[in-house]
Amino acid sequence: MRPQVLTSTLLSASRLYTTSASSTCASSPATRTLLPSIKNTCAAPTINARLFSTTFAHNKTVKPQAETTNSKQNIRIPTPSTPITAKTTTMAASSSQLLEAFKARRSYYQLTKDLPIPKDKITDIVQEALIQIPSSFNSQSNRVLVLFGEEHDKLWDITSSILKPLVPAENWSATEARNNGFRNAAGTVLTFVDTTVVSDFQEKFALYKDRFPTWAEHSTAMLQFAVWTTLEAEGLGANLQHYNPLIDERVAAEWKIPATWQLTAQVVFGGRGGEAGPKTHKPLEETFKVAGV
C-alpha cells in the first residue's frame, strides 16, 4: 500500500482516544468496526476512488489550541467558543494499515522546498493531530507553531547564528551543512507544552503533582510522532530535531510565543530529495515480554 493514503487512517484511529467520530459518508466494514458511530450512508467507491481521504470530519467546540501561521503575526489561539469547521470525510482503518505507516516513517535529511501536497492540507493535518492526540486528564497541554517559506528559513538562520559561537571553528562546517539541510526544507512544525496547563493540573490533582510534567512530555512526543508519520504518509519527508532550549528565547521573540509555551521539538518537513538511511532493530528477545497467553 502506498504510504500517502494512510494519513487519515492514522488520525481517525487517534480519535478513538479522545472523541467519537461521525461522518455522512463511510461505507467500508473496517470503518464501521473502528468507528461504530458512523453510518453507511454513501455509495461504494468507484474503482479509481482513493481508499482514504485526508480531510477530516468534526464540528465541535474544543479547548484552546494553537493555530498555525506562515507570517510574522501574533499567533491566534481559539477561545473555548471557537467552533472547528466541519470537513469531510471518514475512511477505513485497520491495524495492518496503521503499522505499515509506522514502518514507513523514517528520518529524511535530504529535503527540498517542493511540496507534494498544498500547504493548507499540511496545516489541516497538523491541526487535526493537535486536536486528537490524547493527554493526561484531557489536559490538552500541547501547542504548535507551523512555519513555511521565509519564516521557516528564518528559524534555521536563527539557529545557525546561535550555534556558530558555541561550536569549535574546526567543527563548524559540518554543523553548518547540517543546518543548511534543514533550511533547504519547506517548513518546520514546532511543538510546545503550555506550562500553565501543567501547573493548573498539578494544583487540581496534588496527588499526581510530580507526574504531570512527565505526562505532558508523553503527550507532546505522541504529537510529534503523529505529525511526522502522517506527513510522510502524504509523500513528504521529515526529521525530528531538538534545538531547544538554545533557540527558545529567539523563537519566542520572533513569533510572539507566549512565555508559558515551552518548546519541545522541531519537525522539519519537505519534499524528498533522497532516500532515508538504513534502520536496524534490536531483537525482540531483548525488548519484549508477554504473559498470560
Secondary structure by P-SEA (a helix, b strand, c coil): ccccccaaaaaaaaacccbbbbccccccaaaaaaccccccccccccccccccccbbbbbccccbbbbbbcccccbbbbcccccccbbbbbbbbcaaaaaaaaaaccccccccccccccaaaaaaaaaaaaacccccccccccccccccaaaaaaaaaaaaaaacccccccaaaaaaaaaaaaaaccbbbbbbbcaaaaaaaaaacccccccaaaaaaaaaaaaaaaaaaaaaaaccccccccccccaaaaaaaaaccccccccccccccccccccccbbbbcccccccccccc
